Amino acid sequence: MARQFIADITPYFHARPIVYVDGGAHTGKILANLVESGFDLREAHLIEPNPKAFAALGQTVERLGGRIRRARLHNLALGAAPGRLRMTDAGSMSRVLGPAAEPEAAAPAAEGDFDVDCVTLDSLAWDFEDGHVSILKLDVEGSEPEALRGAAGLLSRQAIDVIYLEAGLSEGAVQQSYYRTLEDLLAGYGYRIFGIYEQTHEWPSDSPLLRRVNLGFMSERFAAANPHRLSRELYRLRVQSAALATEKDALAAEAEDLRSRVA
């Protein structure tokens, strides 16, 4: 998750307890970035299909300890409908190979392949406080449209405030979902782009043309309730107030130290 994205959303979520949902949480690096940036995570729902990455994710959550009030880990994949998938471990990512066959018909899994249950995001929403998500991050290696279709209930209520996901700039890309597909899908639910991050050129061919970007979407409802300039000014004043309070406490301690010396 881009540092600039975190900086951009901080004024909207500063000093607010948030519900964070991470589809494709991998080892928890993004989760740690949010925690270390000062976000108050009331809940973190972390979804990761790869068993090896899932084990490392558990270690990350354990390391972060009480800095997350409530963490729920799900060794699952996200999709448009429930089912069972066969995936393969490709190092820093996991790719969907297709539906998992019934046990009696399944061919032996190749090295690195694994089967995992697939669920919809809507089916997990009962466990979110008030059925609401403050920040949804999706990194599901080209399966973002399916994951979003499985969140139709949440999206139709604009019960997700901010969405952060990867998109490809080429319609034929396999590893990323085409940006227009994602934008059209989310626009139908009242979500608009508010930021473009981590622009990466076509490195395989050494072309300056863009290969992929990360997109930040915001619901129209959340945007209307949190005006841009007002949110930034309130954040600035809160930070300033906290700094003054710290300075006041330091001066009071210094004064007390001086009084004790005089006495």
C-alpha positions as CSV (number, residue, x, y, z in Angstrom):
1,M,0.0,0.0,0.0
2,A,1.5,3.3,-1.1
3,R,2.6,5.7,1.6
4,Q,0.9,8.5,-0.4
5,F,-2.4,6.6,-0.2
6,I,-2.0,6.2,3.6
7,A,-1.2,10.0,3.8
8,D,-4.3,10.8,1.7
9,I,-6.8,8.9,3.8
10,T,-5.3,9.8,7.2
11,P,-7.4,13.0,7.5
12,Y,-10.6,11.1,7.0
13,F,-9.8,8.4,9.6
14,H,-7.7,10.1,12.1
15,A,-8.7,9.3,15.7
16,R,-11.6,7.2,14.4
17,P,-11.7,3.5,15.2
18,I,-11.9,1.7,11.8
19,V,-12.8,-1.7,10.4
20,Y,-10.2,-2.9,8.0
21,V,-10.7,-5.8,5.6
22,D,-7.8,-7.2,3.6
23,G,-8.5,-9.6,0.7
24,G,-5.2,-11.1,-0.2
25,A,-3.5,-10.1,3.1
26,H,-0.4,-12.3,2.2
27,T,2.0,-12.0,5.2
28,G,0.5,-8.9,6.7
29,K,2.9,-6.2,5.5
30,I,0.1,-3.8,4.6
31,L,-1.6,-4.4,7.9
32,A,1.6,-3.6,9.7
33,N,2.0,-0.4,7.6
34,L,-1.5,0.8,8.7
35,V,-0.8,0.0,12.4
36,E,2.6,1.7,12.3
37,S,1.0,4.7,10.6
38,G,-1.1,5.3,13.7
39,F,-4.5,4.0,12.4
40,D,-6.8,2.8,15.2
41,L,-7.9,-0.7,14.1
42,R,-11.0,-1.6,15.9
43,E,-11.2,-4.7,13.7
44,A,-9.0,-6.3,11.1
45,H,-10.5,-9.1,8.9
46,L,-7.6,-10.7,7.1
47,I,-8.3,-13.1,4.2
48,E,-5.4,-15.1,2.7
49,P,-5.8,-18.4,0.7
50,N,-2.1,-19.5,0.6
51,P,-1.4,-21.7,3.6
52,K,2.3,-20.7,3.8
53,A,1.5,-17.0,3.6
54,F,-1.4,-17.5,6.1
55,A,1.0,-18.9,8.7
56,A,3.3,-15.9,8.3
57,L,0.2,-13.6,8.5
58,G,-0.6,-15.2,11.9
59,Q,2.9,-14.4,13.1
60,T,2.5,-10.8,12.0
61,V,-0.7,-10.4,13.9
62,E,0.8,-11.9,17.0
63,R,3.8,-9.5,16.7
64,L,1.5,-6.5,16.5
65,G,-0.3,-7.7,19.6
66,G,-2.7,-5.4,21.3
67,R,-2.3,-2.7,18.7
68,I,-5.3,-4.3,16.9
69,R,-8.4,-4.6,19.1
70,R,-9.9,-7.5,17.3
71,A,-8.3,-9.6,14.5
72,R,-10.0,-12.3,12.5
73,L,-7.9,-14.5,10.2
74,H,-9.5,-16.4,7.3
75,N,-7.6,-19.1,5.3
76,L,-10.0,-18.5,2.4
77,A,-10.2,-17.1,-1.2
78,L,-12.7,-14.4,-2.2
79,G,-15.0,-14.8,-5.2
80,A,-18.4,-14.0,-6.8
81,A,-19.9,-17.2,-5.4
82,P,-19.0,-19.9,-2.8
83,G,-17.1,-22.9,-4.0
84,R,-13.7,-24.5,-3.9
85,L,-10.7,-23.4,-5.9
86,R,-7.3,-24.9,-6.9
87,M,-4.5,-22.3,-6.7
88,T,-0.8,-22.3,-7.1
89,D,1.9,-20.7,-5.0
90,A,3.9,-18.4,-7.2
91,G,6.2,-16.9,-4.6
92,S,5.0,-13.5,-3.7
93,M,1.5,-14.2,-5.1
94,S,-1.0,-17.0,-5.5
95,R,-2.8,-17.7,-8.8
96,V,-6.2,-19.3,-9.4
97,L,-5.9,-22.3,-11.7
98,G,-9.6,-23.1,-11.7
99,P,-12.3,-24.9,-9.7
100,A,-11.1,-27.7,-7.5
101,A,-12.3,-31.1,-8.7
102,E,-14.3,-33.4,-6.5
103,P,-11.9,-35.6,-4.4
104,E,-12.6,-38.8,-6.3
105,A,-11.9,-37.1,-9.7
106,A,-9.1,-34.8,-8.6
107,A,-5.7,-35.2,-10.2
108,P,-2.7,-35.1,-7.9
109,A,-1.8,-31.6,-7.1
110,A,1.4,-30.3,-8.7
111,E,4.1,-29.0,-6.5
112,G,3.0,-25.6,-5.1
113,D,-0.7,-26.2,-5.9
114,F,-3.3,-26.2,-3.2
115,D,-7.1,-26.3,-2.8
116,V,-9.0,-23.7,-0.8
117,D,-12.5,-22.8,0.0
118,C,-13.9,-19.7,-1.7
119,V,-16.4,-17.4,-0.1
120,T,-18.1,-14.1,-0.9
121,L,-17.2,-11.0,1.0
122,D,-20.9,-10.5,1.7
123,S,-21.0,-13.8,3.5
124,L,-18.3,-12.5,6.0
125,A,-20.0,-9.2,6.6
126,W,-22.1,-10.5,9.5
127,D,-18.9,-10.4,11.5
128,F,-18.1,-6.8,10.7
129,E,-19.1,-4.2,13.3
130,D,-22.4,-2.7,12.0
131,G,-21.9,-4.6,8.8
132,H,-19.6,-1.8,7.8
133,V,-16.0,-1.6,6.3
134,S,-13.9,1.6,6.6
135,I,-11.1,0.4,4.3
136,L,-11.2,-2.5,1.9
137,K,-7.9,-3.5,0.3
138,L,-8.0,-6.1,-2.5
139,D,-4.9,-7.8,-4.0
140,V,-6.2,-11.0,-5.5
141,E,-4.1,-11.3,-8.6
142,G,-6.7,-10.5,-11.3
143,S,-9.7,-11.8,-9.5
144,E,-10.8,-8.4,-8.2
145,P,-14.0,-8.2,-10.3
146,E,-15.2,-11.6,-8.9
147,A,-14.3,-10.5,-5.4
148,L,-16.3,-7.2,-5.8
149,R,-19.3,-9.0,-7.3
150,G,-19.3,-11.1,-4.2
151,A,-19.5,-7.9,-2.2
152,A,-22.6,-6.6,-4.1
153,G,-24.6,-6.4,-0.8
154,L,-22.0,-4.2,0.9
155,L,-21.4,-2.1,-2.2
156,S,-25.1,-1.5,-2.9
157,R,-25.4,0.0,0.6
158,Q,-22.2,1.9,0.2
159,A,-21.2,0.1,3.4
160,I,-17.5,0.3,2.4
161,D,-16.0,3.7,2.6
162,V,-12.7,3.4,0.8
163,I,-11.4,0.7,-1.6
164,Y,-7.8,0.2,-2.6
165,L,-6.9,-2.3,-5.4
166,E,-4.5,-3.0,-8.2
167,A,-5.5,-2.6,-11.8
168,G,-4.0,-3.3,-15.2
169,L,-3.8,-0.8,-18.0
170,S,-3.9,-3.5,-20.7
171,E,-7.3,-5.2,-21.4
172,G,-5.6,-8.5,-22.2
173,A,-3.5,-8.6,-19.0
174,V,-3.8,-11.8,-17.0
175,Q,-2.2,-10.8,-13.7
176,Q,-4.2,-7.6,-13.2
177,S,-7.8,-6.8,-13.7
178,Y,-8.5,-4.2,-16.4
179,Y,-9.0,-0.7,-14.9
180,R,-12.1,0.1,-16.9
181,T,-13.8,-3.1,-15.8
182,L,-13.2,-2.2,-12.2
183,E,-14.1,1.5,-12.6
184,D,-17.4,0.6,-14.4
185,L,-18.3,-2.0,-11.8
186,L,-17.7,0.3,-8.9
187,A,-19.3,3.3,-10.6
188,G,-22.5,1.3,-10.7
189,Y,-22.6,1.3,-6.9
190,G,-21.7,5.0,-6.5
191,Y,-17.9,4.7,-6.1
192,R,-15.5,7.1,-7.7
193,I,-11.7,7.3,-8.0
194,F,-10.0,9.7,-5.6
195,G,-6.4,8.7,-6.1
196,I,-4.0,6.8,-8.4
197,Y,-0.9,5.3,-6.9
198,E,2.2,3.1,-7.6
199,Q,2.3,3.6,-11.3
200,T,4.5,1.0,-12.9
201,H,5.6,1.1,-16.5
202,E,5.8,-1.9,-18.9
203,W,9.1,-3.2,-17.5
204,P,9.2,-6.5,-19.5
205,S,9.5,-4.5,-22.8
206,D,11.2,-1.5,-21.2
207,S,8.3,0.7,-22.4
208,P,7.4,4.0,-20.7
209,L,3.7,3.1,-21.1
210,L,1.9,2.1,-17.9
211,R,1.5,-1.5,-17.1
212,R,-0.4,-1.3,-13.8
213,V,-1.6,1.2,-11.1
214,N,-3.2,1.0,-7.7
215,L,-6.5,2.8,-7.5
216,G,-8.2,4.4,-4.5
217,F,-12.0,4.5,-4.7
218,M,-14.4,6.3,-2.3
219,S,-18.1,6.0,-1.9
220,E,-20.1,9.1,-2.8
221,R,-21.8,8.9,0.6
222,F,-18.6,8.9,2.5
223,A,-17.2,11.7,0.3
224,A,-20.3,13.8,0.9
225,A,-20.0,13.4,4.7
226,N,-16.3,14.2,4.7
227,P,-15.6,17.3,2.6
228,H,-12.0,17.4,1.4
229,R,-10.8,20.8,2.7
230,L,-12.7,20.6,6.0
231,S,-11.4,17.1,6.7
232,R,-7.8,18.2,6.1
233,E,-8.2,21.4,8.2
234,L,-9.7,19.4,11.1
235,Y,-6.8,16.9,10.9
236,R,-4.3,19.7,10.9
237,L,-5.9,21.3,14.0
238,R,-6.0,18.0,15.8
239,V,-2.4,17.3,15.1
240,Q,-1.5,20.8,16.2
241,S,-3.6,20.5,19.4
242,A,-1.9,17.2,20.3
243,A,1.5,18.8,19.8
244,L,0.6,21.7,22.0
245,A,-0.7,19.4,24.7
246,T,2.6,17.5,24.6
247,E,4.6,20.7,24.8
248,K,2.4,21.9,27.7
249,D,3.1,18.6,29.6
250,A,6.8,19.0,28.9
251,L,6.9,22.6,30.2
252,A,4.9,21.6,33.3
253,A,7.4,18.8,34.1
254,E,10.3,21.2,33.5
255,A,8.6,23.8,35.9
256,E,8.1,21.1,38.5
257,D,11.7,20.1,38.3
258,L,12.8,23.7,38.8
259,R,10.6,24.1,41.8
260,S,12.0,21.0,43.3
261,R,15.5,22.3,42.9
262,V,14.7,25.7,44.5
263,A,13.1,23.9,47.4
